[in-house]
Amino acid sequence: MNRNGASQQIYPQSRIYKLGYYVSLFGAALLLLWIGIFKFTPTEAAAIKPLIENHFLTSTLYHMAGIQTVSNAIGMIEIIIALLLVFSVKFAFLTRYAGIGMVITFLVTLSYLFTTPGIWKIVDGIPVTDFFILKDIMLLGFGLIIINHKRNE
């Protein structure tokens, strides 16, 4: 509500909206790039193994390729989506592809919360998990937003 009691609307052409959009875009790109690069390490390849091997969509990947190869492929997908986000600033048509990639990626990663044994623990009576994976909720939401995002600049 503004000072006159009328509700305020968020307009895509507003400066605050644009700032928020670009902070979200570059923040998502940074996270995806950083995490994607980390997938090329043996530490991350081993860390994601329980997630991958217990999921109905990804469990067969290890039968086709080794642990590091699977992790590298996932890393490449994340890096490609990050680059699509960055290049969408100049080439707006890439935004839709980045959004679709984000939605698919984060739906799969969030589903690991329901397919990986032992991922949930009870601590002081509260169910907790690896909170790092919960960032994917926000990234999924941003992916949904940008699928049909039209920039008015």
C-alpha positions in Angstrom: 0.0 0.0 0.0 1.3 3.5 -0.8 0.7 6.6 1.4 -2.7 7.1 -0.2 -3.9 3.7 0.8 -3.8 2.3 -2.8 -2.0 -0.9 -3.4 1.2 -0.7 -5.2 1.9 -2.8 -8.3 5.3 -4.0 -9.4 6.0 -2.8 -13.0 8.6 -4.6 -15.0 9.9 -1.2 -16.2 10.5 0.1 -12.7 14.1 0.5 -11.6 13.7 -1.6 -8.5 12.2 -4.4 -10.5 15.0 -4.3 -13.0 17.6 -4.3 -10.2 15.9 -7.2 -8.5 15.7 -9.1 -11.8 19.4 -8.6 -12.6 20.6 -9.4 -9.1 18.5 -12.6 -9.3 19.8 -13.4 -12.8 23.5 -12.9 -12.1 23.1 -14.5 -8.6 21.6 -17.6 -10.2 24.3 -17.6 -12.9 27.0 -17.3 -10.3 25.7 -20.2 -8.2 25.2 -22.4 -11.3 28.6 -21.6 -12.6 30.4 -22.2 -9.3 28.5 -25.4 -8.5 28.9 -26.6 -12.1 32.7 -26.1 -11.9 32.8 -27.9 -8.5 31.1 -30.9 -10.1 34.4 -31.6 -11.9 36.1 -32.4 -8.6 36.3 -35.9 -7.1 34.9 -34.5 -3.8 31.7 -33.3 -5.4 31.4 -36.4 -7.6 31.4 -38.6 -4.5 29.1 -36.2 -2.6 26.3 -36.4 -5.2 26.6 -40.2 -5.7 24.0 -41.1 -3.1 21.6 -38.6 -4.7 22.1 -39.8 -8.2 22.1 -43.6 -7.5 18.8 -43.5 -5.5 16.7 -41.6 -8.0 14.4 -43.3 -10.4 15.4 -40.8 -13.2 19.1 -40.8 -12.7 20.0 -44.2 -11.1 21.0 -45.8 -14.5 23.6 -43.1 -15.3 26.3 -44.9 -13.3 25.7 -48.0 -15.3 26.5 -46.0 -18.5 29.4 -44.0 -17.2 31.6 -43.6 -14.2 31.0 -41.5 -11.1 33.2 -38.6 -12.3 31.9 -38.7 -15.8 28.3 -38.4 -14.5 29.3 -35.5 -12.2 31.1 -33.8 -15.1 28.0 -34.1 -17.3 25.8 -32.6 -14.6 28.4 -29.8 -14.1 28.4 -29.1 -17.9 24.6 -28.7 -17.8 24.8 -26.3 -14.9 27.5 -24.3 -16.6 25.5 -24.1 -19.9 22.5 -22.8 -18.0 24.7 -20.2 -16.2 26.0 -19.1 -19.6 22.5 -18.9 -21.1 21.5 -16.7 -18.2 24.5 -14.4 -18.7 24.1 -14.2 -22.5 20.4 -13.6 -22.1 21.2 -10.0 -21.1 22.4 -9.4 -24.6 20.2 -12.0 -26.4 16.8 -12.0 -24.8 15.6 -15.1 -26.6 18.0 -17.2 -24.5 16.1 -16.3 -21.4 13.4 -18.8 -22.1 15.9 -21.6 -22.6 17.7 -20.8 -19.4 14.4 -20.8 -17.6 13.4 -24.2 -19.0 16.8 -25.6 -18.1 16.5 -24.2 -14.5 13.0 -25.6 -14.0 14.0 -29.1 -15.2 17.3 -29.0 -13.2 15.8 -27.8 -10.0 12.7 -30.1 -10.1 15.1 -33.0 -10.4 17.4 -31.8 -7.6 14.5 -31.1 -5.3 13.1 -34.5 -5.9 16.3 -35.9 -4.4 14.8 -34.8 -1.1 12.2 -37.5 -1.5 14.3 -40.3 -3.1 17.5 -40.3 -1.1 17.5 -42.5 2.0 18.8 -40.8 5.1 18.7 -37.3 3.6 16.2 -36.2 6.4 17.3 -36.3 10.0 15.5 -35.2 13.2 17.5 -32.7 15.2 16.0 -31.5 18.4 12.6 -32.7 17.2 12.8 -30.8 13.9 13.2 -32.5 10.5 16.3 -31.1 8.8 18.2 -31.9 5.6 21.2 -30.6 3.7 20.0 -26.9 3.7 22.2 -26.3 0.7 19.8 -28.1 -1.6 16.9 -25.9 -0.4 18.3 -23.0 -2.4 16.9 -24.9 -5.4 13.4 -23.8 -4.3 14.3 -20.2 -5.0 16.1 -21.0 -8.2 13.1 -23.1 -9.4 10.9 -20.1 -8.8 13.2 -17.8 -10.7 13.4 -20.3 -13.5 9.6 -20.3 -13.7 9.5 -16.5 -13.7 11.9 -16.1 -16.6 10.4 -18.6 -18.9 7.9 -16.0 -20.1 9.8 -12.9 -18.9 9.5 -10.0 -21.3 12.0 -7.2 -20.7 10.7 -3.7 -21.2 13.9 -1.7 -21.4 
